[in-house]
Amino acid sequence: MPMYNINLKQFFTFKTIAQRIEKRVGYQSMIRKTIFKRSPQHPYPVIGIDEITRVVKNVPVVRRGTAAVPMKHGTRKIEYIEPQGVDLSDFLSATDINNLRLLSNDNIQVLINNRIDMMLESTQMTIGALCAQSLTGKIEYPMIADGVNETYEIILGDPCEITLTTKFRLFQAHLGTTL
């Protein structure tokens, strides 16, 4: 039986994976897209509750020479959330690797792209589920820690209530200012 060498490294370079992810960036859950439009990256391993609850709003203009308007950063409660990651892995079985001998490089790339797409979709679905739960004021989501099933729990507090009437009034007010 002849020996075939397949170089899989070329399919798993930073560049090839980054290109695949860039093509898939458009997919986001409806809740994340609608409710959490602004979701900046955070540089630390923990995030303070006061940073999450901070409301960005318009401020008054300041006459030249007057002191600047201070931005209030919440109550400075010492409560932190440690965001957990969505870490997925997928492996090619021995049979899959054997069957790669029958495929061209383009078809191998298709197989790998399908696996990456599946992991990206699972990640986005998980983010969507976490976003949906956060709207209730509490996240309770399955978490695996050292091979043990636990519950990842974050208590965010009472959610804001915006009724349909409130939304309609805001829409009317917006119409009044634009017409």
C-alpha positions as CSV (number, residue, x, y, z in Angstrom):
1,M,0.0,0.0,0.0
2,P,1.5,3.3,-1.0
3,M,2.2,6.0,1.6
4,Y,0.6,9.4,1.2
5,N,1.8,12.5,2.9
6,I,-0.8,15.1,3.6
7,N,0.4,18.4,5.0
8,L,-2.5,19.6,7.1
9,K,-0.5,22.5,8.6
10,Q,-1.2,24.6,5.6
11,F,-5.0,24.5,6.3
12,F,-4.6,25.5,10.0
13,T,-2.4,28.6,9.7
14,F,-3.5,31.8,11.5
15,K,-4.1,33.4,8.1
16,T,-6.4,30.7,6.7
17,I,-8.5,30.5,10.0
18,A,-8.7,34.3,10.2
19,Q,-9.9,34.5,6.6
20,R,-12.7,32.0,7.4
21,I,-13.7,33.9,10.5
22,E,-13.8,37.2,8.6
23,K,-16.2,35.6,6.1
24,R,-18.5,34.6,8.9
25,V,-18.5,37.8,11.0
26,G,-22.0,38.8,9.8
27,Y,-23.8,36.1,11.7
28,Q,-25.0,37.2,15.1
29,S,-28.0,36.3,17.2
30,M,-31.0,38.5,16.8
31,I,-31.0,39.5,20.5
32,R,-27.3,40.4,20.4
33,K,-27.8,42.5,17.3
34,T,-30.9,44.2,18.5
35,I,-30.3,44.8,22.2
36,F,-26.6,44.7,22.6
37,K,-25.5,46.8,19.5
38,R,-22.6,48.3,21.3
39,S,-20.4,45.6,22.8
40,P,-16.9,46.9,23.2
41,Q,-14.0,44.6,24.0
42,H,-12.8,44.7,27.7
43,P,-9.1,44.4,28.4
44,Y,-9.3,42.7,31.9
45,P,-10.2,39.2,33.0
46,V,-13.0,40.6,35.2
47,I,-15.5,43.4,34.6
48,G,-17.2,45.5,37.3
49,I,-21.0,45.5,37.6
50,D,-20.8,49.4,37.6
51,E,-19.2,49.2,34.1
52,I,-22.1,47.1,32.8
53,T,-24.8,49.2,34.3
54,R,-23.3,52.5,33.3
55,V,-25.6,54.4,31.0
56,V,-24.0,56.5,28.2
57,K,-26.1,59.5,27.6
58,N,-26.0,63.0,26.2
59,V,-24.4,65.7,28.4
60,P,-24.8,69.5,28.6
61,V,-22.5,71.7,26.6
62,V,-20.0,73.7,28.6
63,R,-19.2,77.3,28.3
64,R,-15.6,77.9,27.3
65,G,-13.4,78.3,30.4
66,T,-15.8,76.4,32.6
67,A,-14.9,73.1,34.3
68,A,-15.6,69.9,32.3
69,V,-18.6,67.8,33.1
70,P,-17.4,64.7,35.1
71,M,-18.5,61.4,33.8
72,K,-20.0,59.3,36.7
73,H,-18.9,55.7,36.7
74,G,-21.6,54.1,38.8
75,T,-21.6,53.6,42.5
76,R,-18.1,52.0,42.4
77,K,-19.5,48.8,44.0
78,I,-16.8,46.2,44.4
79,E,-18.6,43.5,42.5
80,Y,-16.9,41.8,39.6
81,I,-18.0,39.3,37.0
82,E,-15.4,36.9,35.5
83,P,-16.6,36.3,31.9
84,Q,-16.1,32.7,30.9
85,G,-15.1,31.6,27.4
86,V,-16.6,29.4,24.8
87,D,-13.8,27.0,24.0
88,L,-14.6,24.3,21.4
89,S,-12.5,21.7,19.8
90,D,-13.1,19.2,17.0
91,F,-10.9,16.4,15.8
92,L,-10.5,14.5,12.6
93,S,-10.9,10.8,13.2
94,A,-8.4,8.2,11.8
95,T,-11.0,7.4,9.1
96,D,-11.3,11.1,8.2
97,I,-7.5,11.4,7.8
98,N,-7.4,8.2,5.7
99,N,-10.2,9.6,3.5
100,L,-8.3,12.9,3.0
101,R,-6.0,11.0,0.6
102,L,-8.9,10.9,-1.9
103,L,-9.6,14.7,-1.7
104,S,-8.0,17.6,-3.5
105,N,-6.6,20.5,-1.5
106,D,-9.7,22.5,-2.3
107,N,-12.0,19.8,-1.0
108,I,-9.9,19.4,2.2
109,Q,-10.3,23.1,2.7
110,V,-14.1,22.7,2.3
111,L,-14.1,20.0,4.9
112,I,-12.1,22.1,7.3
113,N,-14.2,25.2,6.6
114,N,-17.4,23.2,7.4
115,R,-15.9,22.2,10.8
116,I,-14.9,25.8,11.6
117,D,-18.3,27.1,10.5
118,M,-20.0,24.6,12.8
119,M,-17.9,25.8,15.8
120,L,-18.5,29.4,15.0
121,E,-22.2,28.9,14.8
122,S,-22.2,27.0,18.1
123,T,-20.3,29.9,19.6
124,Q,-22.8,32.5,18.3
125,M,-25.8,30.4,19.5
126,T,-24.2,30.3,23.0
127,I,-23.7,34.0,23.0
128,G,-27.3,34.5,21.9
129,A,-28.5,32.3,24.7
130,L,-26.5,34.2,27.3
131,C,-27.8,37.5,25.9
132,A,-31.4,36.3,26.1
133,Q,-30.9,35.1,29.7
134,S,-29.3,38.5,30.6
135,L,-32.6,40.2,29.7
136,T,-34.2,38.5,32.7
137,G,-31.6,40.0,35.1
138,K,-30.0,36.7,35.8
139,I,-27.8,34.3,33.8
140,E,-27.9,30.6,34.8
141,Y,-26.0,28.7,32.1
142,P,-24.3,25.2,32.1
143,M,-20.6,25.4,32.7
144,I,-17.9,22.7,32.7
145,A,-15.1,23.2,35.2
146,D,-12.4,20.5,35.5
147,G,-14.7,17.9,33.9
148,V,-17.6,18.6,36.4
149,N,-20.9,20.1,35.3
150,E,-21.6,23.3,37.2
151,T,-23.9,26.4,36.7
152,Y,-22.4,29.7,35.6
153,E,-24.5,32.2,37.4
154,I,-24.5,36.0,37.2
155,I,-27.1,38.1,39.0
156,L,-27.4,41.4,37.1
157,G,-30.4,42.8,39.0
158,D,-33.9,43.8,37.9
159,P,-34.2,44.3,34.1
160,C,-35.4,47.6,32.8
161,E,-39.0,47.5,31.7
162,I,-40.0,49.1,28.5
163,T,-43.5,48.5,27.6
164,L,-45.1,48.8,24.2
165,T,-46.7,52.0,25.2
166,T,-43.4,53.5,26.2
167,K,-41.9,52.5,22.9
168,F,-44.8,54.0,21.0
169,R,-44.5,57.3,22.9
170,L,-40.7,57.4,22.2
171,F,-41.5,56.8,18.5
172,Q,-44.1,59.6,18.5
173,A,-41.6,61.9,20.2
174,H,-39.0,61.0,17.6
175,L,-41.5,61.6,14.8
176,G,-42.3,65.0,16.3
177,T,-38.7,66.1,16.3
178,T,-38.0,64.9,12.8
179,L,-41.1,66.2,11.0
